Amino acid sequence: MVHLSNLAFTKMKTMPRYFLYLTFILILLVTKGYAQANNQPVTAATTPPATSAVITSNNPNNLTRPSDALGLTEVDAYVTNCYNVYDQTNQASAQLNAIEQQVIVTKKINMDNNGIEKQLTAFNVQLNTLNTNGQALVASSSDMTANVSRDLKDHPFKIPSALIRVRNSTKAVKLSLKNIHTMLTVTMVNINHRLHPLSAADSAKSKSDSSARGVANTGKTMKTAISITGIGFSSFNSLSTELNNISSIKSINKKFKSSGTSTIDVVHYGTTDDLLNTVLSNCKDMVSEKNVGSSESGKISLAF
């Protein structure tokens, strides 16, 4: 055994050196081929098709907006109209906030009051239209729910997702209505106050004048509807602010219309005549006897 091993070792020593090199090269080639087989180059042929990404919009309220139609004409139209109100309200909110920031940072001497008031009037019309449309959509939401259950009765597995679609659409409109209310009662009023600031002295004078008239701020209250024609949005808000500063007035509820009759519902102490006299006394810069069209219990009409 030892003799044979020695013989083999002797032959290996005498083997040509080039044969050893050839063996080494073959080993390298085999190793490289194995690596390439397990690490294919990234090409169009070797890359698997990409999975389509889920498209989502900038939606802070987590509303799932459908990208396809149900195939139910009335329900599909309802969903589309709901999100149209939602989108238009968000756009109006962004634009109105920009105007508010402009009013805040701009010095009063450089303020384009007339231009801003025109914008506010246009916004008021737009927001009231959106509010009307939104209220109508919310009122019809129960009908849409009934339509889904009726029209998909032969496909019951589709009903749950369709009802969720209607519910989310209704939620979008309800959020829009809250946003519209905030814009009308907060944002636009704040802008108007900056355009026409009421000084502390004016406010104190208003309250003292109303007290001087002897209208008691105790006892029963009554409601008087003040209808107003021919008044701009800014002046309307200024008048509302002055009324709200009168101590005998408990609360007001206002509604502006750029064309037609605007209204201010006033809950106040005293009679309607007492209210009118107080308004004429405290709002001399805006209202005079020539603006009074008529007056009766519970109703006052003003024209400008």
URWO-V353350 format. One record per residue. RES is the residue in three letters. PHI is phi in degrees with one decimal (999 if undefined). Layout:
res=RES phi=PHI
res=RES phi=PHI
//
This chain:
res=MET phi=999
res=VAL phi=-65.7
res=HIS phi=-63.9
res=LEU phi=-65.8
res=SER phi=-62.5
res=ASN phi=-64.7
res=LEU phi=-64.9
res=ALA phi=-63.2
res=PHE phi=-65.7
res=THR phi=-66.5
res=LYS phi=-65.7
res=MET phi=-63.6
res=LYS phi=-68.9
res=THR phi=-91.2
res=MET phi=-63.3
res=PRO phi=-58.9
res=ARG phi=-65.1
res=TYR phi=-65.8
res=PHE phi=-65.4
res=LEU phi=-65.8
res=TYR phi=-61.8
res=LEU phi=-63.0
res=THR phi=-63.6
res=PHE phi=-63.2
res=ILE phi=-65.5
res=LEU phi=-62.0
res=ILE phi=-62.4
res=LEU phi=-63.4
res=LEU phi=-63.7
res=VAL phi=-64.3
res=THR phi=-63.7
res=LYS phi=-64.7
res=GLY phi=-63.7
res=TYR phi=-64.9
res=ALA phi=-64.7
res=GLN phi=-68.0
res=ALA phi=-66.0
res=ASN phi=-97.1
res=ASN phi=-134.2
res=GLN phi=-69.1
res=PRO phi=-65.0
res=VAL phi=-80.7
res=THR phi=-133.8
res=ALA phi=-60.5
res=ALA phi=-76.9
res=THR phi=-96.7
res=THR phi=-86.1
res=PRO phi=-68.6
res=PRO phi=-58.6
res=ALA phi=-74.6
res=THR phi=-80.3
res=SER phi=-61.5
res=ALA phi=-75.9
res=VAL phi=-75.9
res=ILE phi=-88.2
res=THR phi=-126.0
res=SER phi=-96.4
res=ASN phi=-69.6
res=ASN phi=-131.3
res=PRO phi=-66.5
res=ASN phi=-95.7
res=ASN phi=56.5
res=LEU phi=-87.6
res=THR phi=-86.9
res=ARG phi=-90.1
res=PRO phi=-68.1
res=SER phi=-105.8
res=ASP phi=-131.7
res=ALA phi=-99.0
res=LEU phi=-75.6
res=GLY phi=93.9
res=LEU phi=-106.2
res=THR phi=-53.4
res=GLU phi=-65.6
res=VAL phi=-68.2
res=ASP phi=-62.3
res=ALA phi=-65.7
res=TYR phi=-61.0
res=VAL phi=-61.3
res=THR phi=-60.6
res=ASN phi=-65.1
res=CYS phi=-60.9
res=TYR phi=-74.5
res=ASN phi=-65.6
res=VAL phi=-61.9
res=TYR phi=-61.7
res=ASP phi=-66.1
res=GLN phi=-66.3
res=THR phi=-66.5
res=ASN phi=-62.7
res=GLN phi=-65.7
res=ALA phi=-63.0
res=SER phi=-62.4
res=ALA phi=-62.9
res=GLN phi=-68.1
res=LEU phi=-68.3
res=ASN phi=-63.1
res=ALA phi=-65.0
res=ILE phi=-64.7
res=GLU phi=-61.4
res=GLN phi=-64.3
res=GLN phi=-62.2
res=VAL phi=-65.9
res=ILE phi=-67.2
res=VAL phi=-88.7
res=THR phi=-89.7
res=LYS phi=-67.0
res=LYS phi=-58.6
res=ILE phi=-65.7
res=ASN phi=-100.0
res=MET phi=-77.0
res=ASP phi=-90.1
res=ASN phi=-58.3
res=ASN phi=-62.5
res=GLY phi=-64.7
res=ILE phi=-69.0
res=GLU phi=-63.5
res=LYS phi=-63.8
res=GLN phi=-63.4
res=LEU phi=-64.6
res=THR phi=-62.7
res=ALA phi=-64.7
res=PHE phi=-63.0
res=ASN phi=-61.1
res=VAL phi=-62.5
res=GLN phi=-61.2
res=LEU phi=-68.3
res=ASN phi=-67.0
res=THR phi=-66.1
res=LEU phi=-61.8
res=ASN phi=-63.3
res=THR phi=-62.2
res=ASN phi=-64.2
res=GLY phi=-64.2
res=GLN phi=-61.2
res=ALA phi=-66.0
res=LEU phi=-66.2
res=VAL phi=-62.4
res=ALA phi=-63.8
res=SER phi=-94.5
res=SER phi=-63.5
res=SER phi=-65.6
res=ASP phi=-65.0
res=MET phi=-65.5
res=THR phi=-62.4
res=ALA phi=-64.7
res=ASN phi=-62.2
res=VAL phi=-61.0
res=SER phi=-63.6
res=ARG phi=-75.1
res=ASP phi=-76.1
res=LEU phi=-108.1
res=LYS phi=-63.5
res=ASP phi=-85.3
res=HIS phi=-130.6
res=PRO phi=-60.3
res=PHE phi=-67.9
res=LYS phi=-89.0
res=ILE phi=-64.0
res=PRO phi=-57.4
res=SER phi=-67.0
res=ALA phi=-67.5
res=LEU phi=-66.9
res=ILE phi=-62.4
res=ARG phi=-61.4
res=VAL phi=-65.1
res=ARG phi=-63.5
res=ASN phi=-66.0
res=SER phi=-64.5
res=THR phi=-64.3
res=LYS phi=-60.5
res=ALA phi=-60.2
res=VAL phi=-69.0
res=LYS phi=-62.6
res=LEU phi=-63.7
res=SER phi=-64.3
res=LEU phi=-62.9
res=LYS phi=-64.3
res=ASN phi=-65.0
res=ILE phi=-62.4
res=HIS phi=-60.4
res=THR phi=-63.7
res=MET phi=-64.1
res=LEU phi=-73.5
res=THR phi=-99.9
res=VAL phi=-120.7
res=THR phi=-60.8
res=MET phi=-68.1
res=VAL phi=-67.4
res=ASN phi=-62.3
res=ILE phi=-62.5
res=ASN phi=-63.8
res=HIS phi=-64.1
res=ARG phi=-75.2
res=LEU phi=-73.1
res=HIS phi=-131.8
res=PRO phi=-66.4
res=LEU phi=-100.8
res=SER phi=-68.6
res=ALA phi=-61.1
res=ALA phi=-64.3
res=ASP phi=-63.4
res=SER phi=-63.5
res=ALA phi=-64.2
res=LYS phi=-63.8
res=SER phi=-59.7
res=LYS phi=-68.5
res=SER phi=-69.6
res=ASP phi=-64.7
res=SER phi=-68.1
res=SER phi=-67.8
res=ALA phi=-64.7
res=ARG phi=-77.6
res=GLY phi=79.6
res=VAL phi=-80.1
res=ALA phi=-70.4
res=ASN phi=-95.5
res=THR phi=-134.7
res=GLY phi=88.0
res=LYS phi=-75.3
res=THR phi=-111.0
res=MET phi=-137.7
res=LYS phi=-111.9
res=THR phi=-124.7
res=ALA phi=-93.9
res=ILE phi=-99.8
res=SER phi=-96.8
res=ILE phi=-132.7
res=THR phi=-123.9
res=GLY phi=72.9
res=ILE phi=-118.5
res=GLY phi=-82.4
res=PHE phi=-62.6
res=SER phi=-63.3
res=SER phi=-65.6
res=PHE phi=-61.7
res=ASN phi=-66.8
res=SER phi=-63.5
res=LEU phi=-64.2
res=SER phi=-60.5
res=THR phi=-64.1
res=GLU phi=-65.2
res=LEU phi=-63.0
res=ASN phi=-67.4
res=ASN phi=-88.9
res=ILE phi=-82.3
res=SER phi=-66.1
res=SER phi=-80.1
res=ILE phi=-97.4
res=LYS phi=-83.0
res=SER phi=-161.0
res=ILE phi=-135.1
res=ASN phi=-135.8
res=LYS phi=-112.2
res=LYS phi=-146.0
res=PHE phi=-99.5
res=LYS phi=-132.4
res=SER phi=-66.8
res=SER phi=-124.9
res=GLY phi=112.7
res=THR phi=-107.1
res=SER phi=-89.0
res=THR phi=-134.6
res=ILE phi=-130.4
res=ASP phi=-86.8
res=VAL phi=-114.1
res=VAL phi=-99.8
res=HIS phi=-145.8
res=TYR phi=-89.5
res=GLY phi=86.2
res=THR phi=-89.4
res=THR phi=-63.3
res=ASP phi=-62.2
res=ASP phi=-60.4
res=LEU phi=-62.2
res=LEU phi=-61.5
res=ASN phi=-62.5
res=THR phi=-67.5
res=VAL phi=-63.5
res=LEU phi=-63.2
res=SER phi=-79.6
res=ASN phi=-97.0
res=CYS phi=-120.8
res=LYS phi=-60.7
res=ASP phi=-73.0
res=MET phi=-123.1
res=VAL phi=-123.8
res=SER phi=-132.7
res=GLU phi=-60.3
res=LYS phi=-70.3
res=ASN phi=-85.0
res=VAL phi=-83.7
res=GLY phi=-86.8
res=SER phi=-159.9
res=SER phi=-153.0
res=GLU phi=-147.7
res=SER phi=-56.7
res=GLY phi=89.8
res=LYS phi=-142.9
res=ILE phi=-135.0
res=SER phi=-118.7
res=LEU phi=-119.2
res=ALA phi=-130.4
res=PHE phi=-121.8
//
